[in-house]
């Protein structure tokens, strides 16, 4: 009996001056109800309701903590509320973009023929008929999807060897000399270069080599490679730096030459991070619009030859459908195609990011026991 009384007294002393576990739920419920009532008086709005609920919850939880738990706990809860609020504010644009693209893009993406047809032969007549008769919108983004894949593939084939070899020189051979410092500085400058400048560089280069106005998929790939190379260099350099020097020294002690040590020891150890960085670099350039506008041109037909003729891409397809609708009097079909292409582009970027995580996990070095 005595032990029971002591236990109850001890537990009461421990819980005295503390809010119960359900207090936060009660405060959240009261904040939501009060915010809904206030918004109903001023004109209900979902975004305003969410923001006002968060503010009322923060005020309620801080006030209750100050009354029951004291100033120290109140300050702690205030800091927590500010951090969580900042996170939600930063997350809001991303969620808003995803929801907007999903709502507007799913109908067009699921339309029959969108992924299997091009805009060849589609004019304002077909769009006017689809609006008047409420039929399926004709024309798709197959040519733009093929163009984006081919241009990005060639940009990757150009950028990865150059970027990886540059990173190997900076880490394994440069050793802080003047040339490596100059290369690092130039790479940092290229990292912040505007994408339109890369497009103008590629267009000017091929205008001098092949004649004015040269626009092909390969020119666009060169422009994208200018943007990809700095990303590949920086990510590969960081991955090579974290390889333990003990591995290199062990290989040198066995008489292995330096180039073979790099090929057989250093790169395999860092291949996980290198592959992840390359994939993220691809995801970074696949949605670029400005360089493609001046290097690949516009096209409504399918073109698999990156060395000849104009080539469409998803970013330029979205741009043309919004800025110059197929039927200016009925822009809704063009708007539907643009939203569907935007959703397709986001899905491609998401798949590339997931692929980067998968590659990093597959190629990660196996940990010993």
FENCOR-V954142 format. One record per backbone hydrogen bond with DSSP energy under -1.0 kcal/mol. NH is the residue of the N-H (numbers start at 0). CO is the residue of the C=O. If there is no record, write none. Layout:
nh:NH co:CO
nh:NH co:CO
This chain:
nh:4 co:0
nh:5 co:1
nh:6 co:2
nh:7 co:3
nh:8 co:4
nh:9 co:5
nh:10 co:6
nh:11 co:7
nh:12 co:8
nh:13 co:9
nh:14 co:10
nh:15 co:11
nh:17 co:14
nh:22 co:19
nh:25 co:21
nh:26 co:22
nh:27 co:23
nh:28 co:24
nh:29 co:25
nh:30 co:26
nh:31 co:27
nh:32 co:28
nh:33 co:29
nh:34 co:30
nh:35 co:31
nh:36 co:32
nh:37 co:33
nh:38 co:34
nh:39 co:35
nh:40 co:36
nh:41 co:37
nh:42 co:38
nh:48 co:44
nh:49 co:45
nh:50 co:46
nh:51 co:47
nh:52 co:48
nh:53 co:49
nh:54 co:50
nh:55 co:51
nh:56 co:52
nh:57 co:53
nh:58 co:54
nh:59 co:55
nh:60 co:56
nh:61 co:57
nh:62 co:58
nh:63 co:59
nh:64 co:60
nh:65 co:61
nh:66 co:62
nh:67 co:63
nh:68 co:64
nh:69 co:64
nh:73 co:69
nh:74 co:70
nh:75 co:71
nh:76 co:72
nh:77 co:73
nh:78 co:74
nh:79 co:75
nh:80 co:76
nh:81 co:77
nh:82 co:78
nh:83 co:79
nh:84 co:80
nh:85 co:81
nh:86 co:82
nh:87 co:83
nh:88 co:84
nh:89 co:85
nh:90 co:86
nh:91 co:87
nh:94 co:90
nh:95 co:91
nh:96 co:92
nh:97 co:93
nh:98 co:94
nh:99 co:95
nh:100 co:96
nh:101 co:97
nh:102 co:98
nh:103 co:99
nh:104 co:100
nh:105 co:101
nh:108 co:104
nh:109 co:105
nh:113 co:110
nh:116 co:112
nh:121 co:118
nh:126 co:122
nh:127 co:123
nh:128 co:124
nh:129 co:125
nh:130 co:126
nh:131 co:127
nh:132 co:128
nh:134 co:129
nh:140 co:113
nh:141 co:116
nh:144 co:140
nh:145 co:141
nh:146 co:142
nh:147 co:143
nh:148 co:144
nh:149 co:145
nh:150 co:146
nh:151 co:147
nh:152 co:148
nh:153 co:149
nh:154 co:150
nh:155 co:151
nh:156 co:152
nh:157 co:153
nh:158 co:154
nh:159 co:155
nh:162 co:158
nh:163 co:159
nh:164 co:160
nh:165 co:161
nh:166 co:162
nh:167 co:163
nh:168 co:164
nh:169 co:165
nh:170 co:166
nh:171 co:167
nh:172 co:168
nh:173 co:168
nh:176 co:173
nh:180 co:176
nh:181 co:177
nh:182 co:178
nh:183 co:179
nh:184 co:180
nh:185 co:181
nh:186 co:182
nh:187 co:183
nh:188 co:184
nh:189 co:185
nh:190 co:186
nh:192 co:189
nh:197 co:193
nh:198 co:194
nh:199 co:195
nh:200 co:196
nh:201 co:197
nh:202 co:198
nh:203 co:199
nh:204 co:200
nh:205 co:201
nh:206 co:202
nh:207 co:203
nh:208 co:204
nh:209 co:205
nh:213 co:210
nh:217 co:305
nh:219 co:215
nh:220 co:216
nh:221 co:217
nh:222 co:218
nh:223 co:219
nh:224 co:220
nh:225 co:221
nh:227 co:223
nh:228 co:224
nh:231 co:227
nh:232 co:228
nh:233 co:229
nh:234 co:230
nh:235 co:231
nh:236 co:232
nh:237 co:233
nh:238 co:234
nh:239 co:235
nh:240 co:236
nh:241 co:237
nh:246 co:243
nh:248 co:244
nh:249 co:245
nh:250 co:246
nh:251 co:247
nh:252 co:248
nh:253 co:249
nh:254 co:251
nh:255 co:250
nh:260 co:256
nh:261 co:257
nh:262 co:258
nh:263 co:259
nh:264 co:260
nh:265 co:260
nh:266 co:261
nh:268 co:264
nh:269 co:265
nh:273 co:269
nh:274 co:270
nh:275 co:271
nh:276 co:272
nh:277 co:273
nh:278 co:274
nh:279 co:275
nh:280 co:276
nh:281 co:277
nh:282 co:278
nh:283 co:279
nh:284 co:280
nh:285 co:281
nh:287 co:284
nh:292 co:288
nh:295 co:291
nh:296 co:291
nh:307 co:304
nh:310 co:295
nh:316 co:312
nh:317 co:313
nh:318 co:314
nh:319 co:315
nh:320 co:316
nh:321 co:317
nh:322 co:318
nh:323 co:319
nh:329 co:326
nh:334 co:330
nh:335 co:331
nh:336 co:332
nh:337 co:333
nh:338 co:334
nh:339 co:335
nh:340 co:336
nh:341 co:337
nh:342 co:338
nh:343 co:339
nh:344 co:340
nh:345 co:341
nh:346 co:342
nh:347 co:343
nh:348 co:344
nh:349 co:345
nh:350 co:346
nh:351 co:347
nh:352 co:348
nh:353 co:349
nh:354 co:350
nh:355 co:351
nh:356 co:352
nh:357 co:353
nh:358 co:354
nh:359 co:355
nh:360 co:356
nh:361 co:357
nh:362 co:358
